[in-house]
Amino acid sequence: MDVRASLSAHGRGRVGPGESASLGAKMYVSGERSIQVASERDVLTAKEVSEILRIHLGTFYRLVREGKFQGFRVGSEWRFRKDELERWMAEQTKRSRGPRGRPTKK
């Protein structure tokens, strides 16, 4: 399952009217400035990320402590940007491939 399909399976892939198709974010215009505001589909909880990656929640928090994922806190809860997760997954896929595009042996 690719990232977008997995995110859609978690209810994060739908884009409503007035939202950007790429991020699902709303644009607000104030004077001459426009501000892009993250919608609820752009931000994932730690549990959602661990489910997408199919890893234990504790393993995910270890990756966060090691600096593999950048997040932010809302009160006592951690949140993670969907686009950062997609970037990380793409990097991991590239890193696990050999020079000819074949998986490397471990």
Secondary structure, DSSP 8 states (H G I E B T S, - for coil): --HHHHHHHTT-----TTB-TTT--EEEEETTEEEEE--TTTEEEHHHHHHHHT--HHHHHHHHHTTSS--EEETTEEEEEHHHHHHHHHHHHHHTB-TTS-B---
